Amino acid sequence: MGGWQLTRTFTSSSEEVRWDRLGDPAAPPVVLLHGTPFSSYVWRAVARALAGEFQVFVWDMPGYGTSQMSDGQDVSLAAQARVLCELLEHWGLSELSEPQVVAHDFGGAVALRAHLLHGARYRRLALVDPVALAPWGSPFFRLVGEHAEVFEQLPAPLHKALVREYISSASSPGLHPATLESLVAPWLGEGGQPAFYRQIAQADQRFTDEVQPRYGEIDLPVLVCWGEDDAWIPAAKAHELVSLVPGARLRLVPGAGHLVQEDAPAELVAALLEFLE
């Protein structure tokens, strides 16, 4: 996928997960979480930049990217948080070596649930345009969620056009054509098309409602990064989130949309290197 490949496999409670590690194994660990409908591919430039100073763990969540996609699979926020905890234990990061976590979009909710509900311990947490505050989900997102079985039957060319337009709207300046194709590719074909609608159908706001009242309990350094031109989750949510998390810092990224990793990778890397230990 565009020169990005995950070479390792872990069997989780939600089926097989593809993952990899970059950088010096003796360096401090950093775990990157992607959002929806993306994969670890969006972290490729950031991961390679951070790998100069950190041991960087990347993974495709179950039902995303190159990880397993299957009928009846649980790809909900609740399931992904459980899988994150399983991976942290598998990587040896659950007790003695607490990782620093960087989470985007849906991955933000996964990291927050793992920490607040399952006791996952982090040294620091950076949230990049996270799904964390109600209400969330665009009218399109809600429409698809309510009629996933209908959308699954779309002719393949119409489905591809829909996914392309949807993913394109996550960038403010626009995605490079090759990048867009790499982000769309996992959602095509017999396995990818139903998987795309499956993850939307299972994206229930109750999974963030369960943790939002507990943000005041977070007792670790938190950085909130947000694209100023985010059309999916407006930057006003960034200020709201920072007000709920004790001591949280805010970094707005001018000219970037929801996919800050693609729109302003250098600015995001600079903010993360300044924040991470």
ROROKOL-428261 format. One record per residue (C-alpha): residue in one letter; residue number from 0; chain; x, y, z. Coordinates in steps of 0.001 Angstrom, whole numbers. Each point is the difference from the previous one (the first is absolute). Example, Ala and Ser with C-alpha at 12.3 -4.5 7.8 and 13.67 -1.06 7.14 Angstrom:
ROROKOL-428261
resn:resi:chain:X:Y:Z
a:0:A:12300:-4500:7800 .
s:1:A:1370:3440:-660 .
***
This chain:
ROROKOL-428261
resn:resi:chain:X:Y:Z
m:0:A:0:0:0 .
g:1:A:1943:2984:-1291 .
g:2:A:3297:-1363:1364 .
w:3:A:-1495:-542:3465 .
q:4:A:-245:-3554:1288 .
l:5:A:-735:-1584:3374 .
t:6:A:2000:-3206:340 .
r:7:A:-1219:-1515:3279 .
t:8:A:-3237:-1662:1067 .
f:9:A:-1757:-275:3367 .
t:10:A:-3115:-2072:652 .
s:11:A:-2310:2190:2060 .
s:12:A:-3466:-475:1466 .
s:13:A:-1301:1675:-3194 .
e:14:A:2028:-2183:-2395 .
e:15:A:3374:609:-1640 .
v:16:A:1753:3346:330 .
r:17:A:2886:1127:-2169 .
w:18:A:2646:2096:1747 .
d:19:A:3632:1040:-129 .
r:20:A:2733:1782:1916 .
l:21:A:2392:2702:-1215 .
g:22:A:3088:1434:1660 .
d:23:A:2377:-1162:2708 .
p:24:A:-1549:-2713:2242 .
a:25:A:1848:1576:2941 .
a:26:A:-1557:3441:-583 .
p:27:A:-3069:1279:1881 .
p:28:A:-3195:-1544:-1454 .
v:29:A:-2619:2007:-1873 .
v:30:A:-3245:-1598:-1217 .
l:31:A:-1917:1539:-2920 .
l:32:A:-3759:-521:-443 .
h:33:A:-1797:780:-3248 .
g:34:A:-3635:993:-458 .
t:35:A:-2844:-831:-2333 .
p:36:A:-179:-704:-2890 .
f:37:A:3791:-33:-55 .
s:38:A:2858:-2290:992 .
s:39:A:3585:250:1241 .
y:40:A:852:1204:-3514 .
v:41:A:-922:3567:1047 .
w:42:A:2794:-137:2605 .
r:43:A:2770:-1092:-2400 .
a:44:A:1829:3361:-197 .
v:45:A:-465:802:3691 .
a:46:A:1033:-3509:1087 .
r:47:A:3194:127:-2041 .
a:48:A:848:3439:1380 .
l:49:A:-631:-1038:3614 .
a:50:A:1990:-3209:-475 .
g:51:A:3191:2050:119 .
e:52:A:-528:514:3746 .
f:53:A:-2622:-2554:1036 .
q:54:A:-1041:-3628:-353 .
v:55:A:-3220:477:-1991 .
f:56:A:-2827:-2554:-39 .
v:57:A:-2582:167:-2797 .
w:58:A:-3000:-2233:-655 .
d:59:A:-3106:-339:-2107 .
m:60:A:-3057:-447:2190 .
p:61:A:-2112:-3124:-623 .
g:62:A:-2195:633:-3033 .
y:63:A:2322:2705:-1376 .
g:64:A:2933:224:-2414 .
t:65:A:1831:-3307:-278 .
s:66:A:-1458:-1553:3159 .
q:67:A:-2669:-2666:-250 .
m:68:A:-3460:939:-1257 .
s:69:A:-2841:-2489:403 .
d:70:A:-3782:-293:257 .
g:71:A:-1291:415:3528 .
q:72:A:3274:1487:1216 .
d:73:A:-127:2316:3016 .
v:74:A:1772:3187:-1103 .
s:75:A:-1683:2329:2492 .
l:76:A:1823:2536:2148 .
a:77:A:-440:-2357:2941 .
a:78:A:1636:-2875:-1869 .
q:79:A:2889:2151:-1251 .
a:80:A:754:1193:3542 .
r:81:A:200:-3613:1174 .
v:82:A:2309:-839:-2892 .
l:83:A:2255:2947:836 .
c:84:A:384:-1353:3538 .
e:85:A:795:-3451:-1398 .
l:86:A:2650:1477:-2291 .
l:87:A:1590:2037:2782 .
e:88:A:384:-3209:1981 .
h:89:A:1317:-1869:-3059 .
w:90:A:2572:2748:-574 .
g:91:A:1046:1:3649 .
l:92:A:-1288:3533:529 .
s:93:A:-2763:-673:2502 .
e:94:A:2014:217:3244 .
l:95:A:3688:886:198 .
s:96:A:383:2048:-3187 .
e:97:A:-2931:2374:-277 .
p:98:A:-346:1291:-3572 .
q:99:A:-737:3460:-1258 .
v:100:A:-3110:-154:-2173 .
v:101:A:-947:2086:-3025 .
a:102:A:-3567:-545:-1195 .
h:103:A:-1972:1444:-2915 .
d:104:A:-3758:252:-507 .
f:105:A:-1755:-3235:1084 .
g:106:A:3381:-1096:1411 .
g:107:A:-337:2778:2564 .
a:108:A:-3169:-1594:1365 .
v:109:A:1735:-3407:-11 .
a:110:A:2949:1357:2015 .
l:111:A:-2285:1814:2436 .
r:112:A:-2185:-3081:569 .
a:113:A:3039:-2235:514 .
h:114:A:1391:2423:2568 .
l:115:A:-3165:931:1891 .
l:116:A:-1918:-3297:-152 .
h:117:A:2720:-2650:-236 .
g:118:A:2816:1611:1954 .
a:119:A:2490:237:-2888 .
r:120:A:2863:2167:1221 .
y:121:A:1711:2610:-2177 .
r:122:A:2897:2317:702 .
r:123:A:-1499:2708:-2223 .
l:124:A:-2977:241:-2364 .
a:125:A:-266:2074:-3172 .
l:126:A:-3453:217:-1558 .
v:127:A:-162:1090:-3645 .
d:128:A:-3463:1157:-1165 .
p:129:A:-1527:-2695:2223 .
v:130:A:-3518:-1373:135 .
a:131:A:-539:768:3678 .
l:132:A:-2978:2317:512 .
a:133:A:-3697:-379:-718 .
p:134:A:-1625:530:-2370 .
w:135:A:2077:-1509:-2790 .
g:136:A:-676:-1549:-3377 .
s:137:A:-936:1902:-3163 .
p:138:A:-3483:-333:-1583 .
f:139:A:1618:-2302:-2600 .
f:140:A:1539:-2110:2764 .
r:141:A:-3349:-358:1747 .
l:142:A:-1832:-805:-3254 .
v:143:A:2446:-2781:-847 .
g:144:A:-84:-1333:3540 .
e:145:A:-3796:-314:-128 .
h:146:A:-35:-1668:-3422 .
a:147:A:3312:-1885:-186 .
e:148:A:-1600:-3086:-1558 .
v:149:A:-1283:2153:-2897 .
f:150:A:3334:1720:-622 .
e:151:A:1793:-3362:28 .
q:152:A:-1925:-857:-3177 .
l:153:A:1163:3043:-1981 .
p:154:A:1650:-844:-3335 .
a:155:A:3774:-15:455 .
p:156:A:680:3152:-2103 .
l:157:A:-2573:2018:1970 .
h:158:A:1411:-1282:3284 .
k:159:A:3524:960:-1041 .
a:160:A:-1137:3488:-995 .
l:161:A:-1779:437:3340 .
v:162:A:3052:-1088:2012 .
r:163:A:2297:2226:-2073 .
e:164:A:-2168:3063:582 .
y:165:A:-402:-738:3689 .
i:166:A:3727:-467:653 .
s:167:A:885:3006:-2180 .
s:168:A:-2086:2249:2248 .
a:169:A:2311:-766:2950 .
s:170:A:2762:2117:-1566 .
s:171:A:-81:3769:-256 .
p:172:A:2534:605:-2832 .
g:173:A:-848:-3321:-1684 .
l:174:A:1716:-3379:-26 .
h:175:A:2616:-1093:-2506 .
p:176:A:-1682:-2419:-2449 .
a:177:A:2310:-2879:1000 .
t:178:A:-713:613:3685 .
l:179:A:-3738:63:-629 .
e:180:A:172:-3273:-1914 .
s:181:A:1941:-1648:2842 .
l:182:A:-2593:1134:2537 .
v:183:A:-2919:-1183:-2138 .
a:184:A:1480:-3380:-1040 .
p:185:A:-700:-1988:3219 .
w:186:A:-3721:740:-321 .
l:187:A:-422:-1479:-3478 .
g:188:A:-853:-3538:-1086 .
e:189:A:-2048:-2780:1556 .
g:190:A:1533:424:3450 .
g:191:A:649:3732:50 .
q:192:A:-3390:1334:-1064 .
p:193:A:-2048:-1646:2795 .
a:194:A:2805:800:2474 .
f:195:A:-304:3703:-805 .
y:196:A:-3692:79:893 .
r:197:A:461:-2387:2928 .
q:198:A:2325:2379:1832 .
i:199:A:-2373:2921:-519 .
a:200:A:-2998:-2020:1187 .
q:201:A:1843:-887:3216 .
a:202:A:1173:3558:732 .
d:203:A:-2344:758:2900 .
q:204:A:271:3255:1957 .
r:205:A:-747:-1854:3238 .
f:206:A:3608:-1213:-28 .
t:207:A:1230:3573:508 .
d:208:A:-2933:938:2249 .
e:209:A:1293:-2653:2421 .
v:210:A:3339:1754:435 .
q:211:A:-656:3703:-661 .
p:212:A:-1129:682:3600 .
r:213:A:3324:-1425:1223 .
y:214:A:2418:2240:-1936 .
g:215:A:591:1959:3192 .
e:216:A:1622:-3137:1479 .
i:217:A:2826:-35:-2561 .
d:218:A:3229:517:1935 .
l:219:A:2762:91:-2600 .
p:220:A:1354:2534:-2497 .
v:221:A:-2421:409:-2917 .
l:222:A:506:1849:-3276 .
v:223:A:-2956:732:-2276 .
c:224:A:976:694:-3628 .
w:225:A:-2679:1184:-2408 .
g:226:A:-128:1043:-3635 .
e:227:A:-1478:3504:-96 .
d:228:A:-1860:-870:-3214 .
d:229:A:-1397:-3340:1199 .
a:230:A:-3339:-398:-1816 .
w:231:A:-838:-3257:1775 .
i:232:A:387:1122:3623 .
p:233:A:197:3798:344 .
a:234:A:2916:1525:1894 .
a:235:A:-2439:1367:2589 .
k:236:A:-61:-3555:1366 .
a:237:A:3727:311:705 .
h:238:A:-577:2856:2431 .
e:239:A:-2865:-1911:1639 .
l:240:A:2130:-3119:452 .
v:241:A:2945:1920:1462 .
s:242:A:-2355:1582:2537 .
l:243:A:-1050:-3476:1207 .
v:244:A:3453:-1585:373 .
p:245:A:2074:1386:2901 .
g:246:A:3181:1692:-1227 .
a:247:A:-543:-914:-3657 .
r:248:A:1868:2072:-2574 .
l:249:A:-1424:1065:-3357 .
r:250:A:1836:256:-3323 .
l:251:A:-2015:1195:-3003 .
v:252:A:1483:-740:-3425 .
p:253:A:-755:2697:-2610 .
g:254:A:-1026:-1172:-3462 .
a:255:A:-588:-3593:1084 .
g:256:A:-3264:-1895:-155 .
h:257:A:-957:-3148:1883 .
l:258:A:2928:-1964:-1446 .
v:259:A:2733:2106:1575 .
q:260:A:2495:-2816:-685 .
e:261:A:-487:548:-3747 .
d:262:A:-687:3731:-67 .
a:263:A:2805:1196:2299 .
p:264:A:2317:-2901:924 .
a:265:A:3003:2205:818 .
e:266:A:-2029:2198:2356 .
l:267:A:-1498:-3051:1702 .
v:268:A:3388:-1672:433 .
a:269:A:1427:3207:1490 .
a:270:A:-2882:213:2487 .
l:271:A:400:-3646:981 .
l:272:A:3780:183:407 .
e:273:A:-456:3036:2242 .
f:274:A:-2588:-1854:2117 .
l:275:A:1323:-3558:198 .
e:276:A:2715:-936:2486 .
***
